[in-house]
Amino acid sequence: MGAVGAFRGTPAAMSEQTVTSTDLEPVSPDRKGEDREAAAVVRAAVDAVSRTGRFSASAVASAVEGAARALARRVIASALRDPNRVAAEDVLADELAAPVQPPAAVSKATVALLAARFARRFGPLRAVFARTPTWMLAAAIPALYASVVHGAGELRLVASHLVLRARAAGFEPDPDRVRRIAVQVLRGDPIDPIAEPRHGPLAVRWLRRAGWAALPFTKGVSTRDPDGMAAVAASVPPSLLRA
């Protein structure tokens, strides 16, 4: 069972679930690092919500900015070392549109810890939050984590596309320019390799997507307009990636 469907019920019930050594499968160092950074984004969001008892997009964006930026840097570094084979626009679009793969089995432990963290913070206020979106957020912890992991995958695909096109043009791209442009593509911002984008609002978009994906009648986490995202990435002149 994937991480999105691994936990059901209340936060307390989720926190009681255990993860044994048989649940853990070997994963690459890059993936382990991305798992940790993705967990940090969700943890920062949970902490921000716990301080106010509600989901404020601006407050959460500020709270997760550092963690989201660290995740983006790690993803870009990985894409530079071993880019996905998505140089062509249509291939990139197909990959962005592909169904979400469940996070690595090792991520089950991370999801359990995040659910337990939420239960500890909100357990004493159970009666207060029982009918609020905040209480419902706990049941969506696996979806939150899966959506952030999927967002990191979107970032990796777009970054890989940019890296491959720069190398095809005969030069090694600047990592910071790749990161800025990839984030701008995902956010739908104007492309400017010098302008430093905020990463927190992008993470908030991923978290909001998870709330919808957690509903039983939906198809889960998916990329919105993969064709449009691929077209924007393919329209970026490789020269903008040169240091």
Buried (B, 14 or more C-beta within 10 A) or exposed (E): EBBBEBBEEBBBBBBEBEBEEEBBEEBEEBBBBBBBBBBBBBBBBBBBBBEEBEBBEEBBBBBBBBBBBBBBBBBBBBBBEEBBEBBBBEBBBBBBBEEBEBBBBBBBBBBBBBBBBBBEBBBEBBEEBEEBEBBEBBBBBBBBBBBBBBBBBBBBBBBBBBBBBBBEEEEEBBBBBBBBBBBBBBBEBEBEBEEEBBBBBBBBBBBBBBBBBBEEEEEBBBBEEBBBBBBBBBEBEBEBBBE
